[in-house]
Amino acid sequence: MYSLFFRLFFTRMDPEAAHHLAFRWIRLAARIPVLRTFIAAALAPRYQELRTEALGLRMHGPFGLAAGFDKNAVAIDGMAMLGFDHVEIGTVTGEAQPGNPKKRLFRLVADRALINRMGFNNDGSAAVAERLRTRTPVFRTVVGVNIGKTKAVPEAEAAADYVKSTERLARHADYLVVNVSSPNTPGLRNLQATEALRPLLTAVREAADRTVPDRRVPLLVKIAPDLADEDVDAVADLAAELGLDGIIATNTTITRDGLKSPAFLTSETGGLSGAPLKDRSLDVLRRLYARVGDRLVLIGVGGIENAEDAWQRILAGATLVQGYSAFVYEGPTYARAIHKGLAARLAASPYATLAEAVGADTRKATA
């Protein structure tokens, strides 16, 4: 049903306009008590065997919504209603900004992918913090907050900008993510270099501890798939050394290898997400787990289209997995299908719990 609707309706719309329309429908449904209860019962069934503990948090399962869909924390309950076990909002910047000029979002249907150059369009950390502060949750879900650099802020002043966001948002976050890997903010990826990343992460950690003294807010860093292997190792070592809680692998890529879509689409600048990212994201995840093992929580994202993709990320070392682009193509049953398939794969596996399966294939390969 959704695939037909997508082909006949959404593909005829501008991708960003279609996103906002679907977003409005989700938010509206979540506001209607009887309707949201019915939708959650149909699309968010709970599997006890998938219950997950990560980052000191208990979740219904391991599958969440990646940052980028709900930039301003306006549809957390709507996404929980659709079955996502955690919702990562953002990316939120220190100051509000409109993002890059439109048109800035492109569908590559033949590749089941998206190219975006949104540029961190969001309401800013003060507005999002107030929205989170006044929110009355309808569904219990874990809320991550992904923070990035305001475009107008010089690279040399990036740490102060991230600290500003941290001071405003940390108290409202179940976990925080430092995003230094989007290709759509000039100079941002330079912050992945360890000499720049060390003081940045140290400043954010100190700001989170200072702002929320009564609990430790888990802190993660999100990296790009385009890093060289030795740079992946360097970030992993730094994260472990600084006592970070985890790494998210990976963000979008600037490569365009092996795409089937027309050149007028594939030549668009921006970050590519979706199915073409699958292999490299999985490789980076395996490399990270081989490097840090269980010392850090790894979150796998990039090209997760179905339960098999999610299962492979778990076997590679991911405690949590996230999706976004495939949600556009699969529709509202996306999370339900992932959960059902994961439960079936766990039952058919030699592992008694999902936690036992985390990293199992990587451990075998490196034994």
C-alpha positions in Angstrom: 0.0 0.0 0.0 2.7 2.5 1.0 4.9 1.7 -1.9 2.0 2.4 -4.3 1.3 5.7 -2.5 4.9 6.6 -2.6 5.2 6.0 -6.4 1.9 7.8 -7.2 2.1 10.7 -4.8 5.3 11.4 -3.0 7.6 10.9 -6.0 5.6 13.7 -7.8 6.3 16.1 -5.0 9.4 18.0 -4.1 11.3 15.8 -1.6 11.4 18.5 1.2 7.8 19.3 0.7 6.9 15.6 0.9 8.9 15.3 4.1 7.1 18.2 5.7 3.7 16.8 4.7 4.4 13.4 6.1 5.8 15.0 9.2 2.6 17.0 9.7 0.5 13.8 9.4 2.7 12.0 12.0 2.5 14.9 14.4 -1.3 15.2 13.9 -1.9 11.5 14.5 0.2 11.7 17.7 -2.1 14.4 19.1 -5.3 12.4 18.8 -5.5 10.0 21.8 -7.5 7.1 20.3 -5.8 7.3 17.0 -2.3 7.3 18.4 -3.1 4.3 20.7 -4.4 2.4 17.7 -1.4 3.2 15.5 1.1 2.3 18.3 -0.7 -1.0 18.9 -0.3 -1.8 15.2 3.1 -0.4 14.4 5.0 -0.5 17.7 4.5 -4.0 19.2 7.0 -4.8 22.0 9.3 -7.8 21.9 10.6 -8.6 25.4 13.6 -10.4 23.9 14.7 -7.2 22.2 14.8 -5.1 25.3 18.1 -3.3 25.4 20.3 -1.5 27.9 22.8 0.9 26.5 24.4 4.1 27.8 22.9 3.4 31.2 19.4 3.6 29.6 16.7 1.0 29.2 15.0 0.8 25.8 12.2 -1.3 24.3 14.6 -2.4 21.6 17.8 -1.4 19.8 16.3 0.4 16.8 16.0 4.2 16.7 15.5 7.1 14.4 18.7 8.8 13.3 19.2 12.6 13.5 17.9 14.7 10.7 14.3 13.7 10.5 13.1 15.6 13.6 15.5 18.5 13.7 13.5 20.6 16.2 12.1 18.1 18.7 8.5 18.5 17.5 7.6 14.9 16.7 9.2 12.7 19.3 5.9 11.1 20.4 4.9 10.6 16.7 8.1 8.7 16.0 7.8 6.6 19.2 4.2 5.9 18.0 5.6 4.4 14.8 7.8 2.1 16.8 11.2 3.8 17.1 12.9 2.8 20.4 14.9 6.0 20.6 14.6 9.3 18.8 17.7 11.4 18.1 16.7 15.0 17.4 18.7 17.6 15.6 21.2 18.5 14.4 20.7 21.5 16.7 23.1 24.4 16.5 24.0 27.1 19.0 22.0 29.7 17.1 18.9 29.3 14.8 19.7 29.2 11.1 17.8 28.6 7.9 20.2 26.2 6.3 21.3 26.2 2.7 19.2 27.6 -0.1 16.6 25.3 -1.6 16.5 23.0 -3.5 18.6 21.0 -1.1 17.1 17.5 -0.8 17.0 14.9 -3.6 15.6 11.4 -4.0 17.7 8.8 -5.8 14.9 6.2 -6.1 16.9 3.8 -8.3 19.5 3.6 -5.5 17.1 3.9 -2.6 19.1 6.8 -1.4 18.9 10.5 -0.7 21.3 13.4 -1.2 20.9 16.3 1.1 22.7 19.6 1.6 20.2 20.9 4.2 23.0 22.7 6.2 21.7 22.2 9.7 18.4 24.2 9.3 17.0 24.3 12.8 15.4 26.6 15.4 18.5 26.9 17.5 19.5 25.5 20.9 17.5 27.9 23.0 14.2 27.3 21.3 14.7 23.5 21.1 15.7 23.4 24.8 12.5 25.2 25.8 10.5 22.8 23.6 12.1 19.8 25.4 11.6 21.5 28.8 7.9 22.0 28.3 7.2 18.7 26.6 4.8 16.2 28.2 5.7 12.8 26.9 2.9 10.5 25.7 5.1 7.5 24.9 8.1 6.5 26.9 11.2 6.7 24.6 14.8 7.7 24.9 15.6 11.1 23.4 19.1 11.8 22.1 20.2 15.3 21.2 22.6 15.8 18.2 24.5 19.1 18.3 26.5 20.8 15.5 28.3 24.0 14.7 26.5 27.2 13.7 27.5 28.0 10.2 28.5 31.6 10.9 30.8 30.6 13.8 34.4 30.4 12.7 36.1 27.0 13.0 38.4 28.4 15.7 35.4 29.3 17.9 33.6 26.0 17.3 34.1 24.6 20.8 32.4 27.6 22.4 29.4 27.2 20.1 29.1 23.5 21.0 29.4 24.4 24.7 26.6 26.9 24.3 24.3 24.2 22.9 25.4 21.7 25.6 24.7 24.1 28.4 21.2 24.7 27.0 20.3 21.1 26.0 22.2 18.6 28.2 19.7 18.6 31.0 16.9 17.6 28.6 18.9 14.9 26.8 19.1 11.2 27.6 22.3 11.3 25.6 24.3 13.9 23.6 25.9 13.5 20.2 28.7 15.8 18.9 28.2 15.9 15.1 31.5 16.8 13.4 30.8 14.8 10.2 28.2 16.5 8.1 29.6 17.5 4.7 27.1 20.5 4.5 28.7 22.9 6.9 32.0 24.4 5.6 35.0 23.3 7.7 33.0 21.0 10.0 34.7 17.8 9.0 38.0 19.3 9.8 37.0 19.0 13.4 37.3 15.2 13.1 41.1 15.5 13.2 42.1 14.4 16.6 44.1 17.6 17.4 40.8 19.6 16.9 38.5 16.9 18.2 40.3 16.5 21.6 39.7 20.0 23.0 36.2 20.1 21.5 35.0 16.8 23.1 36.8 17.8 26.4 34.9 21.1 26.5 31.5 19.5 25.7 32.1 16.8 28.4 33.0 19.4 31.0 30.0 21.6 30.0 27.6 18.6 30.3 29.0 17.7 33.8 28.8 21.3 34.9 25.3 21.8 33.6 23.9 18.5 34.9 25.8 17.7 38.1 23.3 15.1 39.4 23.7 12.6 36.6 26.1 11.7 33.8 24.8 12.6 30.4 26.2 10.0 28.0 28.3 11.7 25.3 29.0 10.3 21.8 30.6 11.5 18.6 29.3 10.9 15.1 31.9 10.3 12.4 31.9 10.2 8.6 32.3 7.1 6.4 34.9 9.0 4.3 37.5 8.9 7.0 40.6 6.9 6.2 41.0 3.7 8.2 43.8 5.1 10.3 41.7 8.2 11.1 38.9 5.9 12.2 41.4 4.2 14.5 42.6 7.6 15.8 39.0 8.7 16.7 38.3 5.4 18.4 41.4 5.7 20.5 40.7 9.3 21.4 37.1 8.5 22.4 38.3 5.7 24.6 41.0 7.8 26.1 38.6 10.7 26.9 36.0 8.4 28.4 33.3 9.0 25.9 30.3 6.8 26.0 30.1 5.9 22.4 30.5 6.5 18.7 27.9 6.7 15.9 29.0 5.2 12.6 28.3 6.7 10.2 27.1 10.0 8.8 26.5 10.6 5.1 29.2 10.3 2.4 30.4 12.6 -0.3 31.4 9.7 -2.6 29.1 8.7 -5.5 30.6 5.3 -6.5 28.3 2.7 -8.2 25.1 4.8 -8.3 22.4 3.9 -10.9 20.4 7.1 -10.8 20.7 9.7 -13.6 23.8 12.0 -13.6 21.7 15.1 -13.0 20.8 13.7 -9.6 24.1 12.0 -8.6 26.0 15.2 -9.5 24.2 17.2 -6.8 26.5 18.2 -4.0 25.7 17.1 -0.4 25.7 14.0 1.7 24.6 10.7 0.3 22.6 8.4 2.6 20.7 5.2 2.1 21.5 1.9 0.6 24.8 2.9 -1.2 26.3 3.7 2.3 25.7 0.2 3.6 29.0 -1.5 2.9 31.3 1.3 4.1 29.3 2.0 7.2 29.5 -1.7 8.1 33.2 -1.7 7.5 33.7 1.3 9.7 31.6 -0.3 12.4 33.6 -3.5 12.3 36.8 -1.6 12.5 35.6 0.4 15.5 34.5 -2.7 17.4 37.8 -4.4 16.7 39.5 -1.4 18.1 37.4 -0.6 21.2 35.4 -3.8 21.9 32.8 -3.3 24.6 34.5 -0.2 26.1 32.3 2.1 24.0 28.7 1.8 22.9 28.6 1.7 19.1 25.5 2.9 17.1 25.3 1.6 13.6 23.6 3.8 11.0 23.8 4.1 7.2 22.0 1.9 4.7 19.9 -0.1 7.2 16.9 -1.0 5.0 15.6 -4.2 6.7 16.0 -6.5 9.7 18.9 -8.4 8.1 20.9 -5.1 7.8 20.2 -4.3 11.4 21.2 -7.8 12.5 24.5 -7.6 10.6 25.2 -4.3 12.4 24.6 -5.9 15.7 26.8 -8.9 14.9 29.5 -6.4 13.8 29.4 -4.6 17.1 26.5 -2.2 17.3 24.5 -2.2 20.5 22.0 0.2 18.9 21.1 0.8 15.3 19.4 3.7 13.5 17.5 4.4 10.3 16.3 7.4 8.4 16.6 7.2 4.6 14.9 3.8 4.3 12.0 5.2 6.3 11.3 7.4 3.3 11.1 4.4 1.1 9.5 1.8 3.4 7.0 4.0 5.2 5.2 3.7 8.5 5.8 -0.1 8.9 9.5 0.3 8.7 10.3 0.0 12.4 7.7 -2.8 12.9 9.4 -4.9 10.2 12.8 -4.3 11.7 11.7 -5.5 15.1 9.8 -8.5 13.9 12.8 -9.6 11.8 15.3 -9.0 14.6 13.2 -11.1 17.0 13.1 -13.9 14.4 16.8 -13.8 13.8 17.7 -13.8 17.5 15.4 -16.8 18.0 17.1 -18.7 15.2 20.6 -17.7 16.4 22.9 -19.4 19.0 22.6 -16.3 21.2 20.4 -16.3 24.3 20.1 -12.5 24.3 20.7 -9.6 21.9 23.6 -8.4 24.1 25.4 -11.7 23.4 25.1 -11.1 19.7 26.7 -7.7 19.8 30.0 -8.0 18.0 29.9 -11.8 17.7 31.0 -11.9 14.1 33.8 -9.3 14.6 35.1 -11.2 17.6 35.2 -14.4 15.5 37.0 -12.7 12.6 39.7 -11.2 14.9 40.2 -14.2 17.2 
